[in-house]
């Protein structure tokens, strides 16, 4: 198959999964082209089977804003001129699926199929803006197949936008092979020189991640036992988090690590992952923690319960339940056998349900069905 994968290059679940999908399809022998406005962070290292195409957007005085949607469609059509595409796989409805539709019309060969994968914010955040309502509906209805990364997201998509469009659920996936030991031991010694427990949070620091809850949970834990907090990521809430850390007199025990391309290294140092979000359509960070045998303390919202089984791979609480999260964190940090058992159970679940070799064949099967002209029925 000749595939085009369209994604955002920024740090986050959609870019990570789209990049790993490109690598997996290339490893399976398919010709894979990744199209975006910059090199996706997971593809900064050379992969011989993946071809990268950056969208070029000219700046004209006529345009108040750069016309990225048109630039993306043009780039897709340009790459297709070298041999066409069997599938254009758009990760995100807006604008990627819209651009894919335009490219298909420009190509005009009657062969190209469009698959759209929804990752969350294109429905839960962008979709909340009514000005995008009709264009999101259009993108879903004109796709040859639509997938979502969780049952929660599929149900919400059909409820809010496209009740008659089948949505197939194919979850996010991860490489479950753990990397060889690296500098993690030295990082742990630097962050916790007195053997303190390490709590970690990894996100894009948007308001929905509730960074203040992370800090307040840690403050309660710190009152009861020696601990450190490592915050991984960048975003609009970082300055607020830094201010709150100072107000609570926690500066000596909190590390702001910044954005990291590879989060497996930091996770290898963690004892617990805190993810108190008020919105998560899947929770790829939680899955990465499970692979690394790190128990997850998170919320009972969105797709998280489909990833983190409460009481098995971690513990789930209502949004804002800071005291409950802190109490459970303290319990697990004190009870080493319980924490290790939960970490082992999480890794087993990740390998069984979300391993790359388990999920990738489902995408390959979907591509073949779509190429054969069958629009998939709703699959749960």
N, C-alpha and C positions, 0 to 999 in steps of 0.2 A: 504493500500500500504506500501511497504518497500522501503524507499528512502535513498539514499546517496547524501548529498549535499557537494560539493567540493568548497572551496573558499580560498581566502587569509585572514589571520587573522588581517591584519593591518587596521588602521583607514582609512576610505574612503567609498564611496558609495557602492561599490560592496560587501565588507565584511559586512556592515551594513544591506543591503537588503537581502543577503544570510542568515544571522543569523536570521533576522526577519521572513524570509520565513520558516526557519526550525522550529521556535517557532510556527508560524501559522499552519503549517502542523501537528505538534505534537498536538496542541490544537484541531485540527480537527479529531484526533484519529489515525493518521498514525504513523508508526514506522520510526523515523528519526535518521539518523547517519550523523554527521558532521565530515568531514575529512580534516585536514589541518596540517601545520607544527607547529602550536601553537594554543592555545585557542583563537578563534575570540573575539575581544574586547567586542562585544555585548553579548557574552555568558559566561562572567566571573562570572555572577551570576547564581545560580543553576536553571535549568529548568528540571523538572522531566521527560518530554517526549523527551528530546534531549540527545542523546548519543554522546560523543566526542571521537575522535580517532586522536592522534597525529602521524604524519608520522615520523618514525625513519630512519635516514640516517647514515649508517656506513661510517667511514672514512678509505679509503684504500690508501696506497702509490701509487697504480696503477692509481687512479683517480686524475686528477689535480683539479677538482671541484666536490663537492658532487653531486651524480646523483639523484636529487630530483624527476625528472619525473618518473624514475623507482621505487624509493621508494614510491611515491604516488600510482602508479599502484599496487605495491605489497600490500600496506596497504588496498586498496579497495578490492582486491581479497581475502585477509585474512579475512576481515570483512564479505564479501559475503559468505564465507565458512560456516558461522553460519546460513544461511537460504536464501542466494541469495538476489538480489535486483530486484525490478520492474523497478526502474529508478535510474540512476546515473545522477545527475544534476550538470554539471560543470559550474561554474561561471568564465569566461575567457577562451579563446581558447587555449592560451599558458601559461603554459603547461597543464592546468587542463583538457581540453577536450581531448588532446592527451593521457594523462594518463588514462582517463576514457575509451577511445577506447582500450588501451592495457589491462586494467583490464577486460573489457568485453570479449576480446579474451581469456584471461587466464581462466576466469570463465567458458566460453564455454557452458552455459546451454541453449542458444538460446532464453532466456527469457528477459535478461537485455536490457533495452533501455537507450540510452544516449541523454540527452537534454543539449544543450549548450546555455548559456545566455551571450551575449556580453554587456559589460558595457562601452566600449569606448577606453581606451588606448591600449587594445589588437588589435584594428583596427587602431586607429589614430596615436599611437606612436610606439608600437611594430611593427605594420603592415607597418610602413614607412620604416623599415629596410628590404630591399629586401631579406636578407638572411633567413627571416622567412616566406617569401611569400608562398612557397609551403607547409610548414607544417600547416600554418593557413588554406589554401585551403583544405588540407587533413582533418583537424579537422572539418571544416564546412560540407564537403561533406559526411563524415562518421557519423555525428550526425543524430539521428532519428528525431530531431527537433532543430531548431535554433531560439532563440528569441533575440530581441534587446530592449533596454530601451527607445528608441525614434524613430520616423520616420526618423529623420536625420541620426541616426546611422544605421538603417536598409538599407536606400538608399545607404549610403556610402559603407556598407559591400557588397551589391550586385554589386555596380559599380566597386569596386576595387578588389574584391576577388572572389565572387561566384555568378555570374549573374543568374545561373540556380538553386540556392538553395533558397527555400522559407524561408523568415524571418518573423516571427510573432512578432508584437510589443506588448509587455506587459510593461507598464511603471513601474518605481520605485514607491514605496508606503511608507506610514508612518502611525504610530499610531497617530491618530488625537486627542486622549484624552489628555488634558493638565494635567501635574502633579500637585499635591497639592502644595500650596505655601511653599517655602523652604527658604534658606538663601539669595535669590536673592535680597531682599530689602536691606540687609546689604552690599551686594556686590555693588549694585548701589550707596549706600551712600559712600562706600569707593572709588569707581572709580570716582564718580562725586559729591564730597561733596558740591559743590556750586550749584547743580541743573543743571549742564551742560547737554547738549544732548549727547547721546552715539551712536557713529557709530561703527559697528562691521564688522570684516572680519574673516571667518573661512575657512581654507583650509590646504592642505599638504605642502604649501609654495614651490611648484615647480615653475619653470620659467613661465609656461603657465598661472599661476594664476595672474601674473603681480602685484606683491606686491608693486612695485614702484608706480603704478597708484593709488593703495589704499592710500598710504601715501600722494601722491600729491593731490588727491581729498580732503583728510582730511585737508591738509595744507591750501587749498583755503577756505574750510568751516570755519576753525578755525580763519581765518582773518576776517570773517564776523559775527561770533557769538560764544559764549562760547561753547566748545564741547570737548569731549574726544573720543579717538580711542582705542578700545580693539581688539587685534589681537589674535586669537585662533588657535593654531596648531604648528607644528614643520616641518622643512624641510630645503632643501639646501639654500633657499633664506632668511632664518631668519637673518643671520649675515649681509647680504646686507641691509635688511630692517632696522635693528638697526643702521647701519651706516648712512643711509639716514635720519632717524629720528633725529639723532644728527646733521647732516649737516643743516637740516631745523629748528633746534632749537625747536623741538617738544617733547623732552624727558619728560617734565613734564606733558604732556597731552596724552601720549601713554602708554598703558599697554600691555605687552607681557604675555599673560596668559598661554601659553604652550598648550600641547596636552590635550584634555579632552575626556573622554569616553562618557559623556552625554552632548550634546551641548544645550539641552533645558534650562538648568539653566542659562548659559550666555545669551542665546537669550531672556530670560525673562527680561533682563536688557537693551536690545537694543532698540533704536529708529529707526535705519535703518541698513540694511545689504548691504555692498559693495561687489560686485562680478564682477570685471572688466576683467574676464578671456579672453584669446584668444582661448581657447578650452574647451568646456564643452559638453559632449554627452547627459547629462540630467540636472544636477544641483541639486543634492539632498539637498545640504545646503540651496539653495533658497527655496525648498519645506518645509524644516524644519522651516525656517523663516516665511513662509506664515502661517503654522500651529499656530505659536506663535503670529500672527497678526503683524509681522514686515515687512514693505514694503521693497522691494528689488530694488536696483539700480544695473543693470547688463548690459551685452553686448548682441548684436543681433546675437550671433553665436551658432552653433551647435543645441542642443536640448533645449536651454534655452527659446526660444520663445514658445515652446510647454508647458512649465511649468509656466512661468511668462508672463501673458498677459499684454502687454504694455499699460500703462494708467489705468489698473485695479488693478492688484496685485503688480505693481511696474513700473519702467521705464527702457527701454532698449535703449542703445546707441551703436554706432559703437565702435569697439575696439580702445582704445587710446583716446577717446573723454573725456579727463579729465575735461575740463572746463564745458562741458554740464552736466556731472555727478555731479560736484560740485554745479552748479547752481540749479539743481533739488533737490539735497540734502538740500541746504539752504532753498529752497521754502517749502519743506515738513516739515522741522524742525521748520519753523516759523508758517506755517499754520497747527495748531493742528487738526482741523476738517478734513482737506483733508488727513492728514497722518492717522488718525484713520479710515476714510472711506476706504482708500486703504488697511490698515491692515485687516479690516473686510472682504473686498472683497477677499483678498488673502486667508484668512482662509476658506471662503465659497467655493472657488475653490478647495482648498486642500481636503476638506471633500467630495465634489461632485465627483472629478475625481481621487484622489490619496489616498484615505483612504484604510487602510489595508483590511477592509471588502469588499471593492469594487474590489480590484485587486487580492487578494489571490484566490478567486474562479476561476479566469482565469487560474492560474497556475494549479490548481487541475483539471480543465477541460482539459487542455493541456496534463497532465499526462495520463488521462484516454484515450484520443484519441490516444496518442502514444502507449500505452499498447495494444490498439485494432488493432494496425498495420497501422494506418493512418498517413502518413506524412503530417503535416499541410500545407495548401496553404498559400501564402503570405497574411498576414492580416494587414490592416492599419486602 
